[in-house]
Amino acid sequence: MSTRFSMTLKEPIGMDNLQHLSAQSPLYAKRDLLKNGSGQAVTLSLESEPNLITLRGNSADKSFLAAVKNLIGSPLPVKPCSSQEKGEVAALWMGPDEWLIIANETDSLKPLPEMALALAEYHCALVDISNSKVMLSLAGPSSRDVLSKGCSIDFYSNKWRKGHCVNSLYARCDVTIWQRATRDHYAILVRNSFSDYVSDYLLDAALEYNVA
């Protein structure tokens, strides 16, 4: 006689039963591998979970640009594929009327409702996408070679300098690639659902540089 199983909950799940749960990165199980993913020429690591906000607005409205700068402490870039960074807050150009705001510290930005209220007089939109993406850090003299293995962009072009950013494909997955402080330091933002695959691809691409 076969055993029958049921997916029906026998008891309701109360909030008290969920208090012990905490949000985790989709790459939480790889945290040690990524933390120790360093070699002679490449270092791959998982960034602490930043606050990510998508902002849409009129880049031709100087009053709007000034209001955002006053709100987040960093000016919005208006030049394609550029970024602005001040302190713990950075703003990346995503399109003529779109920016990605990145804050490394929780208290670097005001709560989203307060930000929306501060910009209420402008035709704009703010969306918190912090839980939808993972940010990886790739650094070292051979980091551009690792990126070139999965992306058709020329990372050796003179266009690539501090603050340059692009939306592209890496290993056929949508990513945002942002050059950080130096030529050999990049941040890679990828959707949660693709993060496991992209991190594996990066680790495999970096094997020849003695990344564990």
C-alpha positions in Angstrom: 0.0 0.0 0.0 1.5 3.3 -1.0 1.9 6.2 1.4 -0.1 9.3 0.8 1.2 12.7 1.2 -0.6 16.0 1.5 0.6 19.5 0.9 -2.3 21.0 2.9 -1.1 23.0 5.9 -2.5 21.4 9.1 -2.0 24.6 11.1 -1.9 28.3 10.0 1.5 29.9 9.8 1.6 32.9 12.1 4.0 35.8 12.1 5.6 34.5 15.3 6.8 31.4 13.3 8.4 33.7 10.7 10.3 36.0 13.1 13.4 33.8 13.0 13.7 34.1 9.2 16.0 36.7 7.6 16.6 37.9 4.1 19.6 36.3 2.4 21.5 36.9 -0.8 20.8 34.2 -3.5 24.5 33.7 -3.4 24.6 33.1 0.4 25.7 29.5 0.0 28.6 30.7 -2.1 29.7 33.4 0.3 32.9 31.6 1.4 33.8 30.6 -2.1 33.4 34.2 -3.4 35.1 35.6 -0.3 38.1 33.5 -0.9 37.9 33.8 -4.7 41.2 35.5 -5.2 44.3 34.7 -7.2 47.4 36.3 -8.4 45.7 38.4 -11.0 41.9 38.4 -10.2 39.8 38.8 -7.1 36.1 37.9 -7.2 33.9 38.7 -4.3 30.3 39.4 -3.3 29.5 43.0 -2.3 27.6 43.7 0.8 23.9 44.1 -0.1 23.5 47.7 -1.3 20.4 49.7 -1.6 19.4 50.0 -5.2 16.8 52.5 -6.5 15.7 53.1 -10.1 14.9 56.7 -10.8 13.0 58.0 -13.9 12.8 61.7 -14.6 13.4 64.5 -17.0 17.2 65.0 -17.5 16.5 68.4 -19.2 14.8 69.8 -16.1 17.6 71.6 -14.2 15.3 72.1 -11.2 14.7 68.3 -11.0 18.4 67.6 -11.2 19.1 70.0 -8.5 16.3 68.6 -6.3 17.7 65.0 -6.7 21.3 66.2 -5.9 20.0 67.9 -2.8 18.1 64.7 -1.8 20.8 62.0 -2.4 24.0 64.1 -2.1 25.3 63.1 -5.5 24.5 64.8 -8.9 22.8 62.8 -11.6 25.0 62.0 -14.6 23.6 63.2 -17.9 26.4 61.9 -20.1 25.7 58.4 -21.5 27.4 55.5 -19.8 28.8 57.7 -17.0 28.3 57.8 -13.2 28.6 60.2 -10.3 29.7 59.2 -6.9 29.9 61.0 -3.6 30.5 59.3 -0.3 28.5 56.1 0.0 26.0 57.1 -2.8 26.5 56.7 -6.6 24.2 57.4 -9.5 24.6 55.5 -12.8 23.3 56.6 -16.1 20.9 53.9 -17.4 19.3 55.9 -20.2 18.2 59.5 -21.2 15.7 59.5 -18.4 16.7 56.7 -16.1 19.4 56.3 -13.4 20.4 53.6 -10.9 21.1 54.9 -7.5 23.4 52.8 -5.4 23.9 53.3 -1.6 26.4 51.1 0.2 25.1 52.1 3.7 21.5 51.6 4.8 21.3 55.2 6.3 22.9 56.9 3.2 19.5 57.5 1.7 16.2 58.6 3.2 13.3 56.0 3.2 11.7 55.7 -0.2 8.4 57.3 0.8 10.3 60.4 2.0 12.3 60.6 -1.2 9.1 60.3 -3.3 7.5 63.1 -1.2 10.5 65.3 -1.7 10.2 64.9 -5.5 6.4 65.0 -5.6 6.3 68.2 -7.7 8.2 66.6 -10.5 7.1 64.1 -13.1 9.3 61.2 -12.0 9.2 57.7 -10.5 11.2 55.9 -7.8 11.3 52.1 -7.4 13.3 50.2 -4.8 14.9 47.2 -6.6 17.3 46.3 -3.8 16.0 42.7 -3.5 16.1 42.0 -7.2 19.9 42.2 -7.9 23.2 41.0 -6.6 26.4 43.0 -6.9 29.7 41.2 -7.5 33.1 42.8 -7.4 35.8 41.8 -9.9 39.3 43.3 -9.5 42.8 42.8 -10.5 45.1 43.2 -13.5 43.4 40.4 -15.5 39.8 41.4 -14.6 39.2 42.8 -18.1 40.3 39.5 -19.6 37.7 37.7 -17.4 35.0 40.1 -18.5 36.0 39.7 -22.2 35.3 35.9 -22.0 31.6 36.5 -21.5 31.0 39.9 -23.0 31.6 41.4 -26.5 32.4 44.9 -25.2 36.0 46.1 -25.7 37.1 46.6 -22.1 40.5 47.8 -23.3 39.0 50.8 -25.1 40.0 54.3 -24.0 36.4 54.9 -23.2 36.7 52.7 -20.1 37.8 54.9 -17.2 36.6 55.5 -13.7 32.9 55.8 -13.5 32.1 54.3 -16.9 29.1 52.0 -16.9 27.1 49.9 -19.4 24.1 47.6 -19.6 25.1 44.6 -21.6 25.1 40.8 -21.7 27.6 38.6 -19.9 27.3 34.9 -20.6 23.9 35.8 -22.3 22.5 37.3 -19.1 21.5 40.9 -18.6 24.1 42.7 -16.4 25.2 46.2 -15.5 29.0 46.6 -15.5 30.4 49.6 -13.7 34.1 50.5 -13.4 34.9 51.6 -9.9 37.9 53.5 -8.5 40.6 52.1 -10.8 40.8 50.6 -14.3 41.0 47.1 -12.9 38.1 47.2 -10.5 34.5 46.5 -11.7 31.1 46.0 -10.1 28.7 43.6 -11.9 25.0 43.9 -11.1 23.0 40.9 -12.1 19.4 39.7 -11.4 19.0 37.3 -8.6 17.7 34.5 -10.9 20.9 34.7 -13.0 23.4 35.4 -10.2 24.3 31.7 -9.5 25.0 31.0 -13.2 26.9 34.3 -13.8 29.1 33.8 -10.7 29.9 30.3 -11.8 30.8 31.6 -15.2 33.1 34.3 -13.7 34.8 31.8 -11.5 35.3 29.4 -14.4 36.6 32.3 -16.6 39.1 33.2 -13.9 40.5 29.7 -13.3 43.6 30.3 -15.4 44.5 33.2 -13.0 44.6 30.8 -10.0 41.2 31.7 -8.6 40.2 29.1 -6.1 
